[in-house]
């Protein structure tokens, strides 16, 4: 049995508790429940969360846990002396420590992230870096692992982190079963960016949004301007002008960005050879895809695949022969 504790405090964000569901489902699908869940706080008793719901907790003790989760408030705020004292000795007591969203500020304030890689929600990343320059912040990633410390960007990324933990504990098949129970399409690797290409482009009209959605769903095609214009129900000239005005990019540049994003997902989540990934995402060949990856990420596809394997050892063993 693995004891997992969730550190809670006043105004604790309910979104940070979404990860609880992953471990609860893991208990329901395993032959024997592998996790026991606990809620701990400085004072014990009822803790008022950000939405006003009261959460029952027990007081901090020296009890060791297999994993300790620290969630955050909607906006970060200084920790109480009692919370800091509890966290300062956490690495000696617990096997794993995880921070969700602004919970990373608690770990940083306690000195647990000095010299370590971490991430947090993109809205709060500049503040974290300014307040705690010793943290090796990677604000692009949805979650990170550095030794026993895991951090995540918050929101839905907390579920990706919890699924990675479950895979680490119980194997890939259990993690996939939990993802299916939670109606999650797939588990994203930590290296994936916090904001998708479609969100970054932020088209203002339904017509340009329709063209981008069509492009994302048909990356294996050439995706010419006339083809995209037809999806938007505009003439090619009208489409090109409207696309540039709404997204700040040319259609060709936006399509390449979507291809790179799709190829990266396939590289990290499948065992397909690089040539197959390039073909399925519309690149003319692997060299074309490599150049696009270097422009976008500063690294070739093979380097990102190796990074994904380091984060998911079960996937690594299955796909090692495919590169």
Secondary structure by P-SEA (a helix, b strand, c coil): cbbbbbbbccccccccccaaaaaaaaaaacccccbbbbbbccccccccccccbbbbbbccccccccbbbbbbccccccccaaaaaaaaaccccccbbbbcccaaaaaaaacccccccccccccaaaaaaaaccccccccccccccccccccccccaaaaaaaaaaaaacccaaaaaaaaaaacccccccccccccccccccccccaaaaaaaaaaaacccccccaaaaaaaacccaaaaaaaaaaaccccaaaaaaaaaaaaaaaaaacccccaaaaaaaaccccaaaaaaaaaacccccaaaaaaaaaaacaaaaaaccccc
